[in-house]
Amino acid sequence: MGWYDYRVHRGIERYAVEHDWHLYPDVTKEKVIPWGWDGDGVLAWLGAGDDLAEFVMQLRKPTVDFSYRRKHLPLPRVLVDHREVARIVAEYFVSRGLQNFVYYSDVDNWAFNENGNWFDVVFKVLRIQLQVAKVAPVP
């Protein structure tokens, strides 16, 4: 996956144990196509190249995607709730008396941009100044 949150893996692990799944961790590396694999279902981050998405779709196996980049594909998804992330962050900072904030990302990524946009909305509702720093890509 292009991002990491241990809770996603813990949830998958818990569900797999409860349902007698067998997970094959060697194919959990990002952008690696597991040619010849013939399992029962796919948990994938399909935000990378077309070749992986095409491979997964041709399998015709139950699939859950961890990205929103290919929203045209008819798949269930597990995604971050960016609005809730912003609310929790604001609550955490404000409850500690902090008053000045900046949101910074040096990567042009829709998910990071979404976080910044929701931070801006939540902090405006709270009438708190938030600076959003966007860095131009380095050539």
N, C-alpha and C positions, 0 to 999 in steps of 0.2 A: 504494500500500500504506500501511497505517497505521503501519508501522514500516519501518526501512530497514537493510539490511545489504548493503554493496557486493558481498559474495561471492556473494549470490544472483544479482545482475545479471551478475556476471562468469561464473558458471556457465551461466546462460542464454545469454549472448553466445557463450561457447565452444561450447556444444552447437549453437546456431543456425548458427555458421560451419561446423562439421563436417558438418552435415546440410543445408546450403544453404537454411536458413530465411531468410525476410525478416521482420524485426521492424518494427512500426509504432509508434514511440515516442509519438506524439501521444495515443494512447489509454491510456497508462500512468498517467495522472493518476487519483488515487483518486476513486471514486464517479462517474465519467464513463461514461455508457453510449454505446458506439460504434454508434449506430443506422445501419443500412445496411451495416455491415462484413460481409464474407463471406470470412473466412480459413479456414485449415485446422485450427487448434487454438487453445486459449485458455489463457493463464497468467494467473490472476486471484487477487486477494485478495477473497474473497466475505464478508468480515466486516462489510460496511457494510449498506446498505439492501436490502430484499427485491427491489426492482425490478432491480438489477444481477444478483442471483442468478437471478431468473426469466428475464432476458434470456439469460444464459449457458446455462442449462439448456435453453431452447427452441432454441438453436442446434444442439444435438445434435452437437457437435464434441468431439473429444478435449480434455479439460480437466484442468488441474492447479490445485488451490486452495492458496493460501499461508496459509489460516486454518483454525481448528478450530471456528469459531462455528457452522457449518452441518454438523455431523458426520453428520446424517441424510442428506445428499446422497451418493450413491455415487460419490465422486471420489477419485483419488489426491491426496495432500497432501504438501507440503514444510513441515515444522514445525521449530521449535527444540527441541533436546533439553535441557530445563531442568535435568535432573539433571546432565548433562555440563557445562553452563554453570556450575553451582554448584561442581562438582568442580574445574574449571579455575580459577575465581576463587579458591577456597580454597587451592589449590596455589600459585597466584601470590602471594597475600598471605602465606601462612605461610612460603613459601620465602624471603621477604624479612624475616622476623622480626616481622611485624606481629601484634598480639595482640587488639586491640579493634575490633569491627566493628559497623556498623549497616546495615541494609537499609532503604531509604526509597523510597517511591513516593507521589506525590500524586494518582495516577490510579487509580480502581477499575477495573482491567482484569484479566481472567482470566490473561493471559500474565504480567503483572507479579506478580500474586499467586502464580502457580506458581513463578516465580523465587524469590520470598521464601520460599515453603514449602520448596523444595529447598535454598536456602542454609541455612535453619534445620536441616534434616536433616543435611546434610554437616558443618556446623560442630559439631553435637551429637556426631556420630561422632568428630570430631577433638577433642572436649572443649574447644571454644573458645566463649567467650561471643559471642553475636550478638544485638543488639537489633534488633527489627523495628519500624519506626516507620510507622504508618499514619495518614494525615492525613484527617480528616473533610472531605467536600466542602463547599465554601463556597457558601452559598445565593445 
